[in-house]
């Protein structure tokens, strides 16, 4: 219960920050909106914006303790991803390269978070939709590792057709262990159908 309260509180705080960012954006205060997001990384998830910028999404997830404390660490990944996506939107016209880097990092953090969160009473639909939007934003720019995470994600949320599409991309890229991954996927799929 304490963990759920903590997660709900952090989501509520994020909502307030994003409302302020939206207001700044509407008033043409892009720099203030970016500063608000950068400051919120420390406030909400305990990581400096500059450190977040320099680390890969894998390192950020490990820093949050994704392998130990799944719920809290996963939620931190998801919050970081949401904020990075918003920051990317603010940067896209002035710093396109950093904007794209933020989109890739946001996608990786969303996927790490959502794949590791386990059972939660919190509705993840909005975050799942964010992943789908990021996937669309990065169409044609995805790495093989992102294909794998998207395959796992779609398998996890039982969108097997999309999972199979990413499995095909992995096969074409000769992803390590692809035969075993494919066999396990189709074996699991057979159990879900029967």
N, C-alpha and C positions, 0 to 999 in steps of 0.2 A: 504493500500500500504506500509506503514511504517513497519507493521508487516511482510509482505511478504519479504521485503528487509532484515529485521533482520534475518528471518529464512534462506533465501538464503545465507546471509553472514556467518552464523554459520555453515551451511552445507559446504560451501566452505572452511572455516577454518578447519573443521573436515577432509575434504579430504586431505588437506596439511599435517595435523598431521598424518593421517593414511599412507600417502605416506612415510613420515619419518620413521614411525614404521616399515613399510614393508622393507625399505632399511636397517634399523638396524637389522631386523630379518634375512634378506638375508646375512648380513655380520657377523652373529653369535653374535650380540650384544643384547642378550635377556634382560639383566638387563636395558640397556639404553632404549630399546623399552618399557619396563614396566614403567620406570620412565616417559617417554614421555607421555604415556597414563594417568598415575596418575596425572601429572601436567595439562594435558588438561581438566580433570574434572573441575578444578577450573577456567581455562581460558575460556572454552566454555559454561559451564552451572552453574558456581558459587557454586560448592560444593566440599569440600575437599574429597580426595580419601579415607581417613580413616573413615570419617563420612559416606560416601557412603557404605563402607564395613560393617559398624555396623548396618545400618538401613535396614528394610525390603523394598521391592519394593513398598509396599503400603505407607509406611512412606515417602519414597523418592518422590513419586508422589504427596502426600499431601504437602510436603515441597516446591515442585515446584509450588504449587497452582493449581493443576489439577481441583479442584472443582470450581475455580473462573475464571481463564484465560486459557481457553481450548487450543487455538492454540499454544501460547508460551510455556506453561507448558507441553503440549503434545509433542512438538518438543524437549524439554529438556529431557523428558523421553526417546524418541527415540534415541537421541544423546548418552545419558548415556548407553542405551542398546547396541548400536553399539560398543561403546568403551569397555564396559564390555565383550562383545563377543570376541573382539580382544584380550583383556587381558587374557581371559580364554584360548584362543588358545596358548598364550605364556606360560601359567602356567601348561598346562595339563601334561607335562612330569616331572615337578619338584615339583609341589604342586597340585596334582590331586583333593584333597578335595576342596581347594579354587577355583580351576577351575570349578568344578561342581556347587559350590555355585554361582559363577559368571554367569554361564549359566542359572540357575534358576532365578536369579535376572534380567538378561537381558531379558529373556522371559517375565517375569511379567511386566517389564517396557515397552518393545515393545508393549505388548498387551494393557496396560493402555493407552499408548500414541496413538496408532492407533485407539482404540475404542473411544477415546475422542476428536480427532483432529477436527472432523467436516469437513466442506468443505474446501478444499485447492486446489490451482492451482499447487501445487508441486506434482510431480510424486512420489508416495509412493511404486511403484512396487519393488524396491530394498529392502526396509524395510520389505515389506510383504514376500518377498523371504527369508529374514533373519529369520523371524518368523518360516517359514516352515523348514528351516535348523535346527534351535534350537529345534523345535518340534521333528525332527528326531534324533538329538544328545541326547535328553533326553528321548527317547522312553523307556518305562518301569520304568521311574524314576519320572513321573509326579505326582503331588499332585492333590487332588480333586479340590482345588481352581484353579489350572492351567487347569484342564479339563474344568471347567466352563468358564474361560476366553477364552480358545480355542473354545469352543462352541459358545460364543458370537462373537468372531472374525470371524469364518467361516460363521456364520449367516450374519454378517455385510458385508462380501465380497461376499455373495451370493453363497458360496460353500456349498450347503445345505446337500449334502451327508456326507461330513466331519463333519458338525455341528451335524447331526443326530447320527453319530458314537460317538461323545463326549457326546451327550445327553444320549445315551445308557450307557456309562461309569458312568455318573452321577446317572442314575437310579439304576445301580448295586451297587453304593456306598451309595444309599439311601440319596442323597444330599437333604438338607433342601429345601422344596418348589418345588421339582422336578415335581410333578404332574402339578402344575400351569405353571411352565416353559415349560413343554412338550406340554400342551394344547395350550399355547400362540404360541409356535413355529409352531405347525401343523396348527393352525388357520391362522397365517401369511403366511405360506407356501401355503396354499390353495388359499389365495388371490393373491399370485404371480403366481400361475399356471393358475388360471382362469382369 
